[in-house]
């Protein structure tokens, strides 16, 4: 069983729009619940991404898709 993943991923927004980026995930075992936790770094920051908090899914490079719960966001710096 895989305990970590680091590589390409797509965040799927509630309207079906996809945002490509990199995911860094690892398994978690909290309170008897098994799951995954980690970060997603988008290739491009959009307004839709900044406003997305519910109904999200993450698709990994080997066609695995899972529901995402946003627990925090870091301030994103715009490149100028």
WOPE-V733395 format. One record per residue. SS is DSSP state (helix for helix, strand for strand, loop for the rest). PHI is phi as a letter, one per 40 degrees, with the letter a starting at -180 (none if undefined). PSI is psi in radians with two decimals (NA if undefined). Layout:
SS:PHI:PSI
SS:PHI:PSI
//
This chain:
loop:none:2.34
loop:c:2.35
loop:b:-0.22
strand:a:2.71
strand:a:2.32
strand:a:2.00
strand:i:-2.91
strand:c:2.57
strand:a:2.86
strand:b:2.28
strand:c:2.18
strand:b:2.06
loop:c:2.89
loop:d:-0.51
loop:c:0.05
loop:g:-0.16
loop:c:2.52
strand:b:2.42
strand:b:2.06
strand:c:2.65
strand:a:-2.81
strand:b:2.39
strand:b:2.54
strand:b:1.88
strand:b:2.70
strand:a:2.74
strand:c:2.62
strand:b:2.59
strand:b:1.62
strand:b:2.20
loop:f:0.57
loop:g:-0.03
strand:c:2.35
strand:b:2.43
strand:a:-2.86
strand:b:2.62
strand:a:2.76
strand:i:-2.68
strand:b:2.74
strand:b:2.22
strand:b:1.92
strand:c:2.62
loop:c:-0.56
loop:a:2.39
loop:c:2.18
loop:b:2.89
helix:c:-0.71
helix:c:-0.69
helix:c:-0.75
helix:c:-0.55
helix:c:-0.12
loop:c:2.18
loop:b:-0.36
loop:b:2.72
loop:g:0.45
strand:c:2.63
strand:b:2.68
strand:b:2.21
strand:b:2.16
strand:c:2.96
loop:c:-0.31
loop:b:0.61
loop:g:0.48
loop:c:2.29
strand:b:2.38
strand:a:2.72
strand:c:2.49
strand:b:2.34
loop:b:2.06
loop:c:2.11
loop:b:-0.13
loop:i:2.73
loop:b:2.41
loop:c:2.66
loop:c:2.29
loop:c:2.25
loop:c:2.29
loop:c:2.41
loop:c:2.34
loop:b:NA
//
